[in-house]
Amino acid sequence: MTRSCTMTEQATTTDELAFTRPYGEQEKQILTAEAVEFLTELVTHFTPQRNKLLAARIQQQ
């Protein structure tokens, strides 16, 4: 997992997850390393099923 944060972009990025919108001090308090790790685990776990459901939805429409 790669995590980076710069003052100009204020982006947090992992291999599976990226926050690219600027955020302030309140968001920094919430998006701790542990929180980002948890969100990354959720994305990793649920993305395959989510993509499968979205593909099925597209076929139905």
N, C-alpha and C positions, 0 to 999 in steps of 0.2 A: 504494500500500500504506500502510495506517495501522497504526502500532504504538503501543500505550499500555501503561503499567505503573504501577499505583498501589500504595502500601504496604498499604492496607486490603484490596484484592481480589487483588493480585498477579496481575493478568490480563494476558496478552499477546494482542493481537488484531490481525489483518490483515483485509482484505476477504474473504479466502477461508478463514481459519483463526482459531480462538480457543482459548486455554487459559484456562479459567475457574476451575479449582480452585486453591486456595492452594498455593504451593510455597515451599520454603526456599532456603537459600544454595547447597546442592549443585545444585539444579535451575537456579538462576540462572546457575551456572557453565556448565551444559550448554546451556541455552536462550539462547544468545547471539543477537544480531541476525542474524548469518550463519546460524546453525542454524535460526532461525525462517524466514528467507528461503528456505533450502533446503527445509524442510518445506512451506512455502507453494507452492513450485514443484512439489513432488510432488503435493500436493492438487490443484492446478490442472491438472496433466497427467493424473492418473489418475482423478479423480472422474467424468468422463463415462462411461468404460468401467466403472468400479465400479458406477455407478448402473444402467447397462444390464444388467450381469450380475445385480445384485440384483433387478431387475424381472423378468428371465427366470426366476430362481429362485422368485420369488413365484408366477408363473404356473404353474410346474410343481407346486407344492405344493398 
